[in-house]
């Protein structure tokens, strides 16, 4: 849903210790738990606020920064503590996403838990049991998303399913397996009770396919365990979920339409997105990536795009070193700009910041918003799930299950045909197709925030990252970084109950 109206709503109840006759328990100039939750409309506003938590930078406008933790890019402004993550110097005191994801996740979970508690207690007849169940399914989908972020980055974390009080505020960690179990419980409830028909895009509501996509992404991660060897039975669940999702969507005719504001509404490929609406609810997409160059693609990433004949650049006879974007996979020019964004027709912007690698990210920019700056009201939605990723998930799972069969070839053919790239050669082995699919994920999903997760779930992060030769910062990855430290600030204020991840003590 468009969330611009209610982002200032604070849904955390205030606990007062001691009071006098002069203390106003429900101040007239603020919203409080004592005066809220009085009508169905209040729950609609609260649901909006639960979705609004997704607008935190790491899940929205700074999604491209995640690729700057990988071999894809460089973050010159150190967004998300990218330098520390890349250089392998993270610690419990590191800021950026190391602490931000933890804190933002639990803030969002607190909103969900309060919503569920208040809804369970609400008895007025303007909120039917059927509508309550759908709302519960929506917020439990959100809670599953946040706990998934915590699970995959930190492992064992506190599992909080009710609003906390002074007596319960200090929570211990539980085993990661128990966190995952709760994630799946929430998602299964959501799949059973969400709207079966996908909402028109730009409503921002989760539907059944949203929960199915999240479950498939999680299972694809979980399937590789701690060794990188996939569990075939788990991958069968991924395959089946992605088959169901494909029934409701088609690929966008134009690759770039997925990410540009004017063509996101009712886009047939978008499954779920974090939504924005100018002028009151915007995100600085164009300024960040078109003017500040918050994310800068590395040369090795640019070189990874094939030529139009499907052969690697440098190997293909179409290679032209004097014109490196010529005869290349069209997604290169739709993802990366050289020096400055130029959309043709006079739509050119000269960045105010330096170009540390000579490249910038074009993928999320809107030509109509040129010139980019502080006054630019960017309202592009952050695409969380789309059919392109679902096809890649299906192909990966099915290839591991049965090898490079006809359905795997078709999924990849469909994805590549959108940008007029040729089919893969016939008779590829499972291992050969695996490498093709992994490469395709890097190209198709570039700067959509998934590369870091992919390298970790395949357990090749050290192998790939420690061999980056063109990074602006020297790369260093150790196995302990497969799990992040809990923020030291959280450890300090939990009276010894919250214990640090062992490798960071």
Secondary structure, 3 states (H helix, E strand, C coil): CCCCCCCCCCCCCCCCCCCCCCCCCCCCCCCCCCCCCCCHHHHHHHHHHHHHHHHCHHHCCCHHHHHHHCCCEECCCCHHHHHHHHHCCCCCCCCCHHHHHHHHHHHHHHHHHHHHHHHHHCCCCCCCHHHHHHHHHHHHHHHHHHHHHHHHHHCCECCCCCCCCCCCCCCCCECHHHHHHHHHHHHHHHHHHCCCCCCCCCCCCCCHHHHHHHHHHHHHHHCCCCCCCCCHHHHHHHHHHHHHHHCCCCCCCCHHHHCCHHHHCCCCCEEEEECCECCCECCCHHHHHHHCCCCEECHHHHHCCCECCCCCCCCCCCCCCCCCCCCECCHHHHHEEECCCECCCCCECCCCCCCCCCEEECCCCCHHHCCCCCCCCCCCCEEEEEHHHHHHHHHHHHHHHHCCCHHHHHHHHHHHHCCCCCCCCCCCCHHHHHHHHHHHHHHHCCCCCCHHHHHHHCCCHHHHHCCCCCCCCCCCCCHHHHCCCCCHHHHHCCCCCCCCCHHHC
